Amino acid sequence: MKKESHDLTRVYRTSELVYSAYKRCRCGSGLAYPKSIEDPYYFWGCGYIMSTDIKFRPINKPIGPFDAGIILDEKGVQHDASFSFVFHEIAKEIPTSTTRPCEELVHARVCNKRKSKS
C-alpha cells in the first residue's frame, strides 16, 4: 500500500489523525498530523484546520522554509500553521494524555465499554 503524498487540501476525519499528547494550537485545538504520513519532513498542524473544511489565509510571512507562520480562518480565529518534525519535538498522544477532541474520546469510551461487556 502506497502512503499518500503531501495533500494539504484534504479534510481528514479525526480518526485519521495522530494528535499530540500536550501541545495545542493557539486556538486551543490539539496539534495533529495524518496517520498515513511517514515523511520525516512533514509537520504538526492545527487539528481543527485539518479536520474542518474551513477557509483560511496566512496573516504573516513564513520565517523560513519549515515555518508556515500563522493563519487566520474565516471566523477571525488565529491558528498555528505548522511545527516541522525536523525542528520541533512534540510528543504523540498516548491513552492517558491526548489533545484529541472530546467528542471522539466520549464515543471511544462508549464503544470500549460495549465491547468489554460482551
Protein Blocks (a to p, Z undefined) as FASTA:
>chain_A
ZZddddfkbccdfklpccdfklccfkopacdddfklcbfkbccddfklmmpccddddfbd
cfblmlgbjaddfkopacdfbdcfklpccddddfkbccbdfklmmmmmmmmmmmmmZZ
